[in-house]
Amino acid sequence: MWVSPQAAHQRLVDLTHHTTVPAYLDHVNRYTFAAASHVFIGEVPVLGHKRGQQWKFADRDIQEAGRRLAALGIDPDDLTDAGLESDERGTWRSSVRSWVDQAVFMHASPGESLPEGFSGRHLPSEFVRRTVVSTRPLSLLTWSGRAWVIPRGYAGLLDRAEKAEADLALQAAVCSGCGTRAETDKWRSSSAMGFVVLCPACAAKTARPYSGHLRGRPYTKAFAKRSRADAFLCAMCPEPRRALYWDHCHSHGLFRGPLCVTCNNAEGGPGFLNRDGAVDHLLQCTACRSRRTLPPQHHENVVRRLFDFGPHMACTHDPSWRMFYVQEDGAVLARFQCYQHQPALEWSVLVPADDVSALVRQFVDESAGSAP
């Protein structure tokens, strides 16, 4: 039986709530699987399965991992130094140390020391809820007066899980086509069935370059489902990488081309125009190209680049803080603040919609040579 991450979380809570080390999966979402196809529950890796565009777990795997964790019988009174002073980076100890330092800073008053026997579970909840291998280490920490201590059996569990996770990462970081060890995390990409690792050469063998045959065609979900985007290479990645989504212009409803998950997610962000080939890709929408425009979410970036705001008349310093907002009528509101001026100055500048449109046309012409 397949279960959602939410159902798997509840199953784990039911299986382990009575133990020294309860397990939780409330931190799992679709982004969890971008780095690995599995989730560790204690020292047990549980594989995620992509089914119908939703990530699921096999219920038997969740139950097995929960039972194994519950059976460890960790003695909560057998404590050892957690070793949070270790300088080794990228370990569970370095992560927990960072969380503890931040949490203690938020909890304690300046100069206040923690009392002996202070429990980590009394630190701010946003830190206590953070997980390592689906367990919450801060809730199991105790301050001895000199160092943070932790159940000895739990520390051993975290060490074993860390080694198992590193070993599994090495096994997974190879091209599924030719077995070459991955040189970059960009070899790992999403597919309809989950994540796969394909080197550029193997990606080029499994998918073909997009020829632009859908340029100017209205986008429909029905057509996008019939014509699989993963039959093509990403239209933006500099090296061959298999696509997953058909990207389209939301302003005009026209196809732009196939994109991998990384490029598709980036397209909606404010820094997208800084990527190589970004403007050319956006102009695969024939309506944007003919009108020399870009979708509204990119207009504030253009205004940042091209509009000359200048300093406030009462201040000679460059503004030290800026926020830009696209208004409903197409204008862009820019808000500035200068902390160097005393008292601090705050002011706003509204760039009218007509000026924004002119700047976008200028940017398109300069960036893509698209003037008619």
LOKE-674852 format. One line per 4 residues: number of its first residue (from 1); their letters; for each residue z, y negated, x of C-alpha. Coordinates in Angstrom, 1 decimal, padded with zeros to 4 digits. Layout:
<atoms>
NUM	a	Z,Y,X; ... $
</atoms>
This chain:
<atoms>
1	mwvs	000.0,000.0,000.0; -000.9,-003.5,001.3; 001.7,-006.3,001.0; 001.5,-010.0,001.6 $
5	pqaa	003.5,-011.7,004.3; 005.8,-013.0,001.6; 006.4,-009.5,000.2; 006.8,-008.1,003.7 $
9	hqrl	009.4,-010.8,004.4; 011.5,-009.8,001.4; 011.2,-006.1,002.3; 012.5,-006.8,005.8 $
13	vdlt	015.4,-008.9,004.5; 016.4,-006.1,002.1; 016.3,-003.5,005.0; 018.1,-005.5,007.6 $
17	hhtt	020.4,-008.1,005.9; 023.5,-005.9,006.5; 022.9,-005.5,010.2; 023.8,-007.6,013.3 $
21	vpay	020.2,-008.6,013.8; 018.5,-009.3,010.5; 014.7,-009.7,010.5; 012.5,-012.3,008.8 $
25	ldhv	008.8,-012.9,008.3; 009.0,-016.3,006.6; 007.4,-017.8,009.7; 004.1,-015.9,009.3 $
29	nryt	001.0,-017.6,007.9; -002.7,-017.3,008.5; -002.4,-019.3,011.8; 000.0,-016.7,013.2 $
33	faaa	-002.9,-014.3,013.8; -005.0,-016.8,015.7; -003.1,-015.8,018.9; -002.7,-012.1,018.2 $
37	shvf	-003.5,-009.5,015.5; 000.0,-008.3,015.3; 003.5,-009.5,014.6; 006.5,-008.2,016.5 $
41	igev	009.5,-007.1,014.4; 012.1,-006.5,017.0; 010.3,-004.4,019.7; 007.8,-002.9,017.2 $
45	pvlg	004.3,-004.5,016.9; 003.0,-004.5,013.3; -000.7,-005.0,012.9; -002.0,-007.6,010.4 $
49	hkrg	-005.0,-006.7,008.3; -007.5,-009.2,006.9; -008.5,-008.1,003.4; -010.4,-010.3,001.1 $
53	qqwk	-009.8,-013.3,003.3; -006.0,-012.8,003.0; -003.8,-011.4,005.7; -001.8,-008.3,004.7 $
57	fadr	000.5,-005.7,006.2; 000.7,-002.0,005.5; 004.0,-001.5,003.7; 004.8,001.7,005.6 $
61	diqe	004.5,-000.3,008.9; 007.0,-002.9,007.6; 009.4,-000.3,006.4; 009.2,001.6,009.7 $
65	agrr	009.8,-001.5,011.8; 012.7,-002.6,009.6; 014.4,000.8,009.7; 014.1,001.0,013.5 $
69	laal	015.6,-002.4,013.9; 018.5,-001.6,011.5; 019.2,001.7,013.3; 019.8,000.0,016.7 $
73	gidp	023.5,-000.5,015.9; 024.0,-003.5,018.1; 027.7,-004.3,018.7; 028.3,-008.0,017.8 $
77	ddlt	031.4,-008.0,019.9; 029.8,-006.7,023.1; 028.7,-010.0,024.5; 026.8,-011.0,027.7 $
81	dagl	025.6,-014.3,029.2; 022.3,-015.1,027.5; 020.8,-016.3,030.8; 019.5,-019.6,029.3 $
85	esde	019.7,-021.3,032.7; 016.8,-019.2,034.0; 013.9,-021.3,035.4; 011.3,-018.8,034.4 $
89	rgtw	008.8,-020.3,031.9; 007.1,-018.7,029.0; 010.0,-016.3,028.2; 012.2,-015.9,025.2 $
93	rssv	015.0,-017.4,027.2; 013.0,-020.6,028.0; 012.1,-021.0,024.3; 015.7,-020.5,023.1 $
97	rswv	017.0,-022.9,025.8; 014.7,-025.6,024.7; 015.7,-025.1,021.0; 019.4,-025.1,021.9 $
101	dqav	019.2,-028.3,024.0; 017.4,-030.1,021.2; 019.8,-028.7,018.5; 022.9,-029.6,020.5 $
105	fmha	021.6,-033.1,021.1; 021.2,-033.6,017.3; 024.5,-031.9,016.5; 026.9,-033.5,019.0 $
109	spge	028.0,-037.1,019.5; 027.4,-038.6,022.9; 029.9,-037.2,025.4; 031.2,-034.6,023.0 $
113	slpe	031.5,-031.1,024.3; 031.2,-027.9,022.2; 034.5,-026.0,021.6; 034.8,-022.5,022.9 $
117	gfsg	033.7,-020.0,020.2; 031.3,-022.5,018.7; 028.6,-020.5,016.9; 024.9,-021.3,017.2 $
121	rhlp	024.5,-020.8,013.5; 026.3,-024.1,012.9; 023.5,-026.0,014.7; 020.8,-027.8,012.6 $
125	sefv	019.1,-025.3,010.3; 015.6,-026.2,011.4; 016.4,-024.7,014.8; 018.5,-021.8,013.6 $
129	rrtv	015.6,-020.6,011.5; 013.2,-020.4,014.5; 012.3,-016.9,015.4; 011.7,-014.7,018.4 $
133	vstr	010.1,-011.3,017.5; 011.0,-012.0,013.8; 014.7,-012.5,014.6; 016.8,-015.7,014.8 $
137	plsl	018.4,-015.9,018.2; 020.4,-019.2,017.7; 022.4,-017.6,014.8; 023.6,-014.9,017.3 $
141	ltws	024.6,-017.3,020.1; 028.2,-018.2,020.8; 029.5,-020.9,023.3; 032.0,-019.4,025.7 $
145	graw	033.1,-022.8,027.0; 030.9,-022.3,030.1; 027.7,-020.6,028.9; 026.0,-019.3,025.8 $
149	vipr	026.7,-015.6,025.2; 024.8,-013.2,023.0; 025.2,-009.5,021.9; 024.2,-007.4,024.9 $
153	gyag	022.2,-005.0,022.8; 020.2,-007.9,021.3; 019.4,-009.3,024.7; 018.1,-005.9,025.7 $
157	lldr	016.0,-005.8,022.6; 014.4,-009.2,023.3; 013.7,-008.2,026.9; 012.0,-004.9,025.8 $
161	aeka	010.0,-006.8,023.1; 008.9,-009.4,025.6; 007.5,-006.8,028.0; 005.8,-004.9,025.1 $
165	eadl	004.2,-008.1,023.9; 002.9,-008.9,027.4; 001.5,-005.4,027.8; -000.2,-005.6,024.4 $
169	alqa	-001.7,-009.0,025.2; -003.3,-007.6,028.3; -004.8,-004.7,026.4; -006.1,-007.0,023.7 $
173	avcs	-007.6,-009.6,026.0; -010.8,-007.7,026.7; -014.3,-008.0,025.2; -014.7,-005.4,022.5 $
177	gcgt	-018.4,-005.1,023.3; -018.4,-004.5,027.1; -014.7,-004.3,028.1; -014.8,-007.3,030.4 $
181	raet	-011.4,-009.0,030.6; -011.4,-012.3,028.7; -011.6,-015.4,030.9; -010.7,-017.8,028.1 $
185	dkwr	-009.0,-017.7,024.7; -012.3,-019.0,023.3; -013.6,-015.5,023.5; -011.2,-014.6,020.6 $
189	sssa	-012.7,-015.6,017.3; -012.2,-014.9,013.6; -014.3,-012.6,011.6; -014.4,-011.4,008.0 $
193	mgfv	-012.2,-008.4,009.0; -009.9,-010.2,011.4; -010.0,-011.5,015.0; -012.3,-010.1,017.6 $
197	vlcp	-012.8,-010.7,021.3; -016.4,-011.1,022.4; -017.7,-012.5,025.7; -020.7,-014.9,025.4 $
201	acaa	-023.2,-012.2,026.3; -021.9,-009.8,023.7; -021.6,-012.5,021.1; -025.3,-013.4,021.7 $
205	ktar	-026.1,-009.7,021.1; -024.2,-009.5,017.8; -025.4,-012.8,016.3; -028.5,-015.0,016.6 $
209	pysg	-028.9,-018.8,017.1; -029.1,-020.8,014.0; -032.6,-022.2,013.5; -031.8,-025.0,011.0 $
213	hlrg	-033.5,-023.1,008.2; -031.0,-024.4,005.6; -031.2,-028.0,006.6; -031.5,-030.2,003.5 $
217	rpyt	-030.6,-027.4,001.1; -027.7,-027.9,-001.4; -024.6,-025.9,-000.5; -023.3,-023.4,-003.1 $
221	kafa	-020.5,-020.9,-002.7; -022.7,-018.2,-004.2; -025.4,-018.6,-001.6; -022.9,-018.9,001.2 $
225	krsr	-021.4,-015.5,000.2; -024.9,-013.9,000.0; -026.0,-015.3,003.4; -023.3,-014.3,005.9 $
229	adaf	-022.5,-017.0,008.4; -021.2,-014.5,011.0; -024.8,-013.3,011.4; -025.3,-016.5,013.4 $
233	lcam	-023.8,-018.1,016.5; -021.6,-021.2,016.1; -023.9,-024.2,016.1; -021.4,-026.3,018.2 $
237	cpep	-019.9,-024.1,020.8; -021.5,-024.6,024.2; -021.3,-020.9,025.0; -022.4,-018.2,022.4 $
241	rral	-019.7,-017.6,019.9; -020.0,-015.9,016.6; -019.7,-018.2,013.5; -017.6,-017.5,010.4 $
245	ywdh	-018.2,-020.4,008.0; -021.1,-022.3,006.6; -020.2,-025.9,007.2; -021.5,-028.5,004.7 $
249	chsh	-021.3,-032.2,004.0; -018.7,-032.8,001.3; -020.2,-036.3,000.6; -023.7,-035.1,-000.1 $
253	glfr	-023.3,-031.3,-000.7; -025.8,-030.3,001.9; -025.7,-027.6,004.5; -025.0,-028.5,008.1 $
257	gplc	-024.8,-025.2,009.8; -022.7,-022.2,010.8; -019.4,-022.8,012.7; -016.6,-020.7,014.2 $
261	vtcn	-013.1,-021.2,012.9; -012.1,-023.6,015.7; -015.1,-025.9,015.3; -014.8,-025.8,011.5 $
265	naeg	-011.2,-026.8,011.5; -011.8,-029.5,014.1; -014.5,-031.1,011.9; -011.9,-032.4,009.4 $
269	gpgf	-009.7,-033.9,012.2; -009.7,-037.5,013.4; -010.7,-036.7,017.0; -013.9,-034.7,016.0 $
273	lnrd	-016.3,-037.4,017.1; -015.0,-037.0,020.7; -016.5,-033.5,020.9; -019.9,-033.0,022.5 $
277	gavd	-022.5,-032.6,019.8; -020.3,-033.8,017.0; -022.5,-036.6,015.7; -025.7,-034.4,015.9 $
281	hllq	-023.9,-031.7,013.9; -022.8,-034.1,011.2; -026.3,-035.4,011.0; -027.6,-032.0,010.2 $
285	ctac	-026.9,-033.2,006.7; -030.3,-034.8,006.0; -028.7,-037.4,003.6; -026.3,-038.6,006.3 $
289	rsrr	-029.2,-038.8,008.8; -031.6,-040.7,006.5; -028.9,-043.2,005.4; -027.5,-043.5,009.0 $
293	tlpp	-024.0,-042.8,007.9; -021.2,-040.3,008.4; -018.6,-038.8,006.1; -015.8,-041.3,005.2 $
297	qhhe	-013.0,-039.4,007.1; -014.8,-040.3,010.4; -015.2,-044.0,009.6; -011.8,-045.0,011.0 $
301	nvvr	-012.7,-043.4,014.3; -015.8,-045.5,014.5; -013.9,-048.7,013.6; -011.4,-047.9,016.4 $
305	rlfd	-014.2,-047.7,018.9; -016.4,-050.6,017.9; -014.5,-053.3,016.1; -013.0,-056.0,018.3 $
309	fgph	-009.6,-056.7,016.9; -008.1,-058.8,019.7; -004.4,-059.7,020.1; -002.3,-061.4,017.5 $
313	mact	-002.5,-065.2,017.7; 001.3,-065.3,018.5; 001.2,-062.6,021.2; -000.8,-062.2,024.4 $
317	hdps	000.0,-058.4,024.8; -002.3,-055.6,023.8; -001.1,-053.9,020.6; 001.1,-050.9,021.5 $
321	wrmf	000.8,-049.1,018.2; -002.0,-048.6,015.7; -002.6,-046.8,012.4; -005.9,-046.8,010.6 $
325	yvqe	-006.5,-046.0,006.9; -009.8,-045.6,005.0; -009.5,-047.4,001.6; -011.0,-046.3,-001.6 $
329	dgav	-013.7,-049.0,-001.5; -014.7,-047.9,002.1; -012.8,-050.7,003.9; -010.6,-049.7,006.8 $
333	larf	-007.1,-051.1,007.1; -005.7,-051.3,010.6; -002.0,-051.8,011.1; -000.7,-053.0,014.5 $
337	qcyq	002.7,-053.4,016.1; 003.7,-054.9,019.5; 007.0,-053.9,020.8; 006.7,-056.0,023.9 $
341	hqpa	006.9,-059.2,021.9; 010.4,-060.3,020.9; 011.0,-060.1,018.1; 008.6,-057.2,017.5 $
345	lews	005.4,-058.3,015.7; 003.7,-056.3,012.9; 000.4,-057.3,011.4; -002.6,-055.8,009.6 $
349	vlvp	-006.4,-056.4,009.7; -008.7,-055.3,006.9; -012.2,-054.5,008.0; -014.4,-054.9,004.9 $
353	addv	-016.5,-052.0,003.6; -019.8,-053.8,004.4; -018.7,-054.3,008.0; -017.5,-050.7,008.3 $
357	salv	-020.9,-049.5,007.0; -022.7,-051.6,009.6; -020.5,-050.3,012.4; -021.2,-046.7,011.3 $
361	rqfv	-024.9,-047.4,011.4; -024.6,-048.9,014.8; -022.5,-045.9,016.0; -025.0,-043.4,014.6 $
365	desa	-028.0,-045.2,016.2; -026.3,-045.4,019.6; -024.9,-041.9,019.6; -027.8,-039.9,018.1 $
369	gsap	-030.8,-042.2,018.3; -031.2,-041.7,014.6; -032.6,-045.2,013.6; -035.6,-044.7,011.4 $
</atoms>
